[in-house]
Amino acid sequence: MYTPKINSNNEVKEGSCFKSIPVSSGRESYVPQVTPDRHQATARKLNDKLNIATWNIRTLLQKGKLKNIKQEMERMKLNILGLSEVRWKGAGKITLDGHEIIYSGGTESEKGVGIIVDQTVSKAIKGYWALSDGVLLVKIAGKPVDLNIIQVYAPTANSNDEDLDKFYNDLDTAKPECKSQDPLIIMGDFNAKVGTDKVDDNVGKHGVGIRNERGEKVIEWCQTDNIIVGNTWFQQPPRRKWTWKSPGDETRNQIDYMMISKRYRNALLLAKTYPIADCYSDHVPVAGKFKLKLKKNSKPSANIKFDLAILKTNQIIREKYQISVQNKFEALGDAEEIEQQWENFKSAIMEAATEVIPKVKRTAKQKWMTEEILNLMEERRCAKGNKEKYEQIHKSARKMQYVKIELDQ
């Protein structure tokens, strides 16, 4: 039986020669520091143990990939999952079955990072900052201090020095946004090998293989910013250390890391990989168990969407709305303060709309992702040790996805 090499050399995966791409200039790009709501919620103690992981999933562009990853996230009982190589354009956030996905990409479907949080953590999110297609900062309300998480995707081994310098400049831009007393977690695919040699309090002896030049760069940055590489400090069997395997599974390396600020190193209780997790990627997730407490932030209820187009096509509704607005304005008393006048105006408009204008009907999501497809993905995960069977199941799942999509259209 063939046994893959575990870092017999300095090989690190190489990707396409991408140029460093800034976040696109769309309306959600370069999202500034998102501040908490003006009205802070009363703190409520949530689970003081958080399971956090990072995973290079290669792409989220494939149909069904996000659902697959969410299924794996739930199976591993993760609260937070950082993603590298998302390949989504621009920056923003979406929701999926109660989970919130925050992402930061470029102008092309390349690179990109993201963070998925479960329903519990989503209630504690204060904001996010999408710095680039390689660096994303998310702030989470904690008790007594906030939690900052930076998800990264570093340039690949065949990228130039300018790309690497830009990546670390983005990291250095994100770090000052985090208060020194707050715990900071940096995680993701660094495309670097820190090796097995212990370095001060920054790198432990439980890494994999021989340190390379990119690894030296990582260590230098960690020493400057008082960061420890968490998954090098826990003794684990080799299969719980490597994070990436080469094509053909000839070489396995550790290039994805779970890091934390040095003053909070005791908050990291465990860090290891989960090689059985599967999303058809050449990487495996690195997961850590953290002892941290969160707050619950109150969030405004979803905005009501009215069918305003009907005012142009339906004369009866238009006239009713005009009369309702007029009556409410006449009933308003005179307010001296400008702010009160504005509040009265908004209230009259909204009340009239609620009474007369129908709401926009939400369209049902397509149901192409069936239980049958999810079961195939689970079969694929269980077949990771059999390459031929694994690929066969993957092709079957992909074929079924496209058939279901065609039937739903």
N, C-alpha and C positions, 0 to 999 in steps of 0.2 A: 504493500500500500504506500502510495507516495505521500511524503510528509513535507509540507511547505517550509521554506526557510524562514526563520524569524530574524529578520534584520541582519543578515550576514554581510551586508554592505550599507552604504549610505543612500540607497535608492529611495526616493520619495516620488510620489506620483506626479506626472506632468500632465498639464491640461493644454487646451488650445492657446495659441499666443494672443490673448486678449489684451487690449489696451485698458488702462485704468479709466473707468467710465464714471462720471459723476452722476448723482441722482438726477433723474430727469426733471425738467423745469416745469412740470405740470402743477396743477393747483395744490396737490398734496405732497409735492416734493420739498426737500429741505425743510421738513416740518420743524418749526422752532420748538424750544423747550415747552412742552405742554404743561401748563400749571394746573394744580388741583382745582376743583370747583370752589367757588367763593365760599359756599356754605359747607364747612367741613362736617363729615359725619361723626357721630359719637363712636368712639373706638369700641370694637367688639372683638374679643379674643377669638381667633380662628385656630386652626391646627398649627401647633408650634413645630411640626416636622414637615419639611418640604422635600419632595422628591423632584430633582431637577436634572435634566439631561441635555446633551447636545449631540447632533447627528447631521452628517453630510448626507443628504438624501438624493443628491445628483440633480434632481429637477422636481418641480411641482407642476410642470406643464403637461405631464401625462394625465390622461383621463383616469379618474379614480385614485390618483396618488395621494391626494390630501385625505380622503376617506380612509385609505389604507394606513396612513401615518397616524391618524386619530385613533384608529382601532388598536394599533401597536402601543400608542401612548396610554390608552386605557388599560391594556393588558399588563403593561409595566407599572401601572399605578403612578404615573407621573403627573405632577401638578404643573410643571413648566417644561417645555421642550424647545430648545434652540435649534434652528435649522440653517445649514450652510448650503450654498448652490441652489437657492430657491428658483432663480431664473425668471422671476416676475418683474415686469417693468414698473418704474415709479415707486411710490411709497404710500402707505396707508394701512388700513385695518379692515378686516371682515369678520363675520361670525359664522360658525358652523356648529349647529346642534349645541349651543350654549358655550362652546369654546371660542376664544377670541384669537385671531391670527393677526399679528402686526408684522409688516414686512418693509424692507428697504432694498430697492433695486436700481438699476441704471436705465439708460435709454434703449438698451437692447436686451434681449432675453438671454442674458449671460450673468454669471456670478449671482449675487443677491443673497440676503440673509433674512431670517424671520424668527419670530418667537410665538409659540402657541401656549396659551394658558387655559386652565380649566375654569369652570364656573366660579369656584371659590376665589381663585386668585384674580379673576377678571374684575371682581367687585372691589379689589384693593388697588387697581392700577391708577396711578396719578397722571401718567403721561409717557410720551416716548419722543425720541429724537432720532430721525433717520439721517445719519451723517453721510453715508455713501453706500455703494453696493457691497461693501465689505464690513461695515460697522453699524450696528444698531443698538441704541441705549433705551432701555425700558425702566421706568421708575415705579416702584411698588410701595404703597404705604405700609410701614411696619410698626411694631410696638416693642420698645420705645423709639427705635430708629427705623428709617426707611431702608429698603433693599434696592440696590441698583444692579441691573444685569446688562452686560454688554455681550452681544452675540457677534461673532466675527467669521469672516472667510478670507484668509490671507492669500496673496498671489501664489500661483503654483511655482514649481521648481524652475520652469523655463521662462518665467517672467523676468523683466529687467529690474535693475536696482531702483529706478525711479518709481515703479509701481510699488515696490516694497516700502520705500521711504514714504510714499503717500499713505499707505496703509497704516504705518505707525504714527504718522502725523494725525490721521483721523482718530486713532486710539488716544493720542495725547490731547486731542480736542475734546473728546468725550469725557475723559477722566476728571477734569476740573469741574464738570457739571455735577459731580457726586461729592457730597460733603464728606470730609475726612472721617467723621465719626460714624458714618453709615457703612454697612457691609457692602462690598463690591464683588460681584462674580463676573469674571470674564471667561467665556467659553466659546469653543468652535474649532474649526479646522485651520490650524496655523501652518500647515504644510511644512513642518519643521520637526527635527528629531532632537530632543534634549538628552537622550541617552540614559545610561544607568549610573553615571558618576554624580554623587551628591555635590551640590553647590550651596554652601551656606545654609540658610533657612528657606531658600527659594525652591530648590529642586531636590527631591528625594532620590533614593537609590533604586526605586522600583519602577524605573522606566523600561524601555526596550531598545536594544541595539546600541549603535555608536553615534555619538553626537555629531551633527553636521553644522555647516556654516549658518544655516537658517536657525538651527537650534541655539547657537551661540547668541544670535540676535534676540531670540525670545528670552533667554536667560538674562542678557544685559538689560532688556526692558523691564523684566520682573525685579531685578535688583534695584534699578532706579526708582521704581514705583512701589516697592514693598509688596510684591505679589508672590504668592506661592503656587506652584504647579501641583494642584491637589491630587491628581491621579498618579503621581510618582511617589506618594508617601504611604500608600497602602499595599502591603504584601498580598499579591494575588497570583494564581496560576497564570501561565503565559496566555491562555485563551481569554483571560479577563483583563489583559493589558493591551494587546494590539488593537488598533482602531481602523486600519486600512489594509487591504490585500491587493496585490498587483494582478493584472490580467493573467489567468491561468493559475492563480493562487500559488505562485512560486515564491513570493516574498511577502512578509507581513511586517508592518511598521506601526509605530505609535506616533501619530501626527495630529491627533485631535486631543484637546486638553480642557480640563475643568479647573479653573484657577479661582483664587479668592484672596482678598486683601489679608495681609499677614496678621493684623490685629484680630481678625475673626477666624483664624485657622482652626480653632477648637469648635467652631460652629459646623465645620465639615466633618461629619461622622463616618462617612464611607464614600469611596469613589471607585468604580470599576466599569468594565464594558459589558454589554449584553449581546454576545455573538449570535444568539438564537433569534433576535429581533430581525425583521425582514421588511424591506420596502423596495427590493430589487436595486440595491446600492452596493458599491464595493467598500463602503464604510459600515461600521457598527456603532451604535450609540454609546457614549460615555455618560454614565449616570452617577449622581452624587446625592447623598442624604444629608440635609442641612437642618440644624436646630435653629429655627427662626420663627418669629411671631409676626402676624400680619394684622392690619386694620381692615375694616370694611368701609370703603368710601361710598357714600350715597351717590347714585347716578340719576340724572334727570330721565323721566319716562320718555319713551320714543315719541317723536313728533307725529301729530296727526296729519295725514295728507288728505286734502280735500280735492275733489274732482273739479278743478277750476275751469276746465275746458267746457263744462256744461253750461257755464254762464254765457258762452258765445252761441250755443246751439239751442238752448231751451229758454224761450222768452218768459214762460210762466215762473220758472225758478229764478231767473234774473230779476224779474219785477218783485218777487217775494223777498229776495235778498236786499234789494234797494230799499224797500219799505221797512224791513227789519232793522237795517243799519240806521236809517233816518230816525226811526222811533227811539232807538237806543241812544243816539246822539242827543235827541231832544230831552231825554230823561236824565242826562248827565248834568250834574251841578257844575258850577264854575269852580275851577281849581286854580289857585294862585301859583303854585309851583309848576314849573315846566315838566319835571319828572312825573308828577301826578297826572298832568294833562296827557302825557304820553301813555301812561299806564291805563288811563280811562279809554283812550283811543284804541289801544290794542285789545282791551277787554270787550269793547263794543263790537269790533270787527270779528273777533273769535267767537263770541256768543252768537252773533248773527249767522256766521258760517256754520256753526254746529247745529243750529236750528233748521237751516234751509238746504245747505249744499251737501250732497252725498259724499261719503268718504271713498277714496280710491281703494278698489278691491285688490287685495294681494293675490298674485298668481302663484299657484302651487309649484313647488320645485319639481324638476324632472326626477322620475323615480328609476332612472336607468341603473343606478348603483343598487343592485339587489343583494339579498342575503346569499344567493347562489354565488355571486362574484366574490363577496367577502369570504365565503367558505373556501373558495379556490385560493384566495390570498393566504388563508391560514394553512391550507395544504402545502402551498409553495414554501411557507416559512418552515414547516416541519420537514421539508425535503432539502434543506440547505446542505446536508451532507452528501447528497447525490446530485451531482451537477447536471447529468442528463435529464433526470426526472424533474429537477428544479426548473430547467429551461422549458421543458415540455409543458409543465403546469402554468408557467408564466405566459407562454404563447396562448394557451387556452383561455386564460383570464383576460388577456388583452383582446382576443378575438370576440369573446362574449361581451365585453364592454362596448365595442364598436357596434355589435349587432343590437344591443339594448338601446344605444343612443339613436340609431337609425329608426327603431320602432317607436321611440318616444317623440320623434320629430314630426 
